[in-house]
Each structure stands twice: as structure tokens, then as C-alpha cells.
Amino acid sequence: MINFKKIVTFLICSIFVISLSACSNKSSSSENSNGSSNNNSKITSYPLTFKDFYGRDVKIDKEPQRIVSGAPNITETLFALGEKDKLVGRTDFCNFPQETKSIQSIGGIQNPNIEKIVELKPDILIASSIFPKEAVEKLEALNVKVVIIQGDESFEGTYTTIKKVGQIANANEKAAEIVTNMEKKIAEVKEKVTGKNTPSVYYVISYGKDGDFTAGKNTFISKMISMAGGKNAADDAEGWAYSLEKLIEKNPDILVCSTYIAGSPDDIKTGIKNTNGYKDLTAVKNNKLFDINPDILERQGPRLAEGFEQLAKIIHPEAFK
């Protein structure tokens, strides 16, 4: 059974993913000071006028040397770009890589500490659309530049996010390299699972007395399950809520459990194996019960390709021998 703190953590992650889906029809673009596209330049030209997710033109006068991250995927991207020395602030939920712990926290994603952010004297704060709009307005009133970056809920949206962060930080070549490597890995994985059978897969976000939550058909995780050679058992659901009765009826071949459910993978498996309804599922009886770190599936960052590969290995382990 999961505890309340774990449920809260899960709901925050779920809200983040849902916000990506809800906003997927919006777009943002980046332009330099004379209005020409600068996405493919090796070196960013400053001053840079950056049109962010909210359609605001944010003028960045020079290459930022002090950056505050308002989202875990932004923090991971800055590290992957080799720009960690510029990072002076991050949220409580920025937990990768381990070095992130040594960076000062600005609080939660949805309740950032405005005073702390101002104290850090950032050249810019980069965040995703879940960062509160009212916080953006307060920071702007205090002369803190804020850019909101949000790609579509897709691999392409993730690539766009990485490239935009790279553009702001003047790390365009590294951003392009990361995207190229991600595209290569995803293509390799898709090739390995092409033509395989399609077992039904159920992604367990939470379970128990507080209700069952999974990735419905309109989520990116559901799309990744299909791309990885599986069939989402919850493809009859919109959003995240699901009933135990439906799960029993579907009786999926594979259960993939988020490691946020309990303290360790062993706790997750033991809990499910002893939970009424779940313990009688074919996947549980056949020992097709797996765990995965949801951060590598839900964050629009450099580890998304790794998450996709791990998911594919769970669904089709024989393809990776």
C-alpha cells in the first residue's frame, strides 16, 4: 500500500505530464534581435529576443552566467549540455544527477520561493509551463528575467526543448549532439521491436484504497508503450484514473510499476503481490511484474531515450539479447 507522501509525489508528476498534453497545441519559437531564426546557429548571437511558451518576447542581453532552473527537465538538460557551473538554483524536485543536491533549492515547482530566487541574482530563470504564471509576473516585477519553455508531448517536443535551452545557454552544438544521439537510440530500439508480438501492458502509477492511476490512451507514455512493441491495456481510458474492476477484466500480460509507489522495487512488487485483485492477475502470477523510474519516462529531457529503451527491454527482452 502506498503512503500519502508518495501519492502527492505521484500526483505532482502526473499533473506535469497532463499539462504537457493539454498544452501540446501551443508552440514557441526563438529569434535573435533582428528577428531571424537562430535555432540552427552554432553560436548564439546576443542580445537574443526569445519568444517563450506564453508568447512573450524576452530579451536576453548577454550569455547567462547565473541560471535558475524551475523544472527537473531543465536542470537535467543544463547538466547534459555541460552548463552545470552556470546553475545556481533548482527546485526541490530536481533530483538528477546527484550533483544537483549541492545546488541551492528555490522550493517546489508550483510554490517557488520568490525571495530566494531574487537573492540568487540570476541572469535568467528557465522553467516549464507548470511554473506558476503569478510567480512569473512577480519575478518580472522584481527585474528577474523568466523564460518558459514547453515542447509538445512527444520526442520531437523534447528535442525542441533541449535545443531551446541550448540556445539560451550558448550550447547549441552540444544540444544538437544530444538530440542526434537520442534520435539514433530511439530508431535502433524501434527497429529491434518491429514485427514482434504486442503484449498488453499496464503502467501502474498508484494502486490501493486511494484509487488506481495509470497512463490513459491520450498520454505520451501510452504512445511510448505502442512504439516499444506493446499495447496499452488502459487504452480505453482518457487521462489517468482507472478502476481495479477494469484492470481485472483486461488482465494485462505485463505490469510496469513506477518506483515512486514505494521505497524500493522489492516493496513495490511485494505490495502488488499481496493486494486483492492485483495478486490474481496473469502478469503477477507469471512474474511479469517490473519496475521503472518514472522520471526517465515523464521528463522532457536527455534521459527520455533511455527511458524508452528500458520500457522496450521490459516488453521485449528477447530483442535485446
Buried (B, 14 or more C-beta within 10 A) or exposed (E): EBEEEBBEBBBBBBBBBBBBBEBBEEBBEBBBBEEEEBBEBEEBEBEBBBBBBBEBEBEBEEBBEBBBBBBBBBBBBBBBBEBBEBBBBBBEBBBBEEEBEEBBBBBEBBEBBBEBBBEBEBBBBBBBBBBBEEBBEBBBEEEBBBBBBBBBBBBEBBBBBBBBBBBBBBBBEBBBBBBEEBBEBBEEBBEBBEEBEBBBBBBBBBBBEBEBBBBBBBBBBBBBBBBBBBBBBBBEBEBBEBEBEBBEEBEBBBBBBBBBBBEEBEBBBEBBBEBEBBEEBEBBEEEBBBBBBBBBBBBBBBBBBBBBBBBBBBBBEEBEE
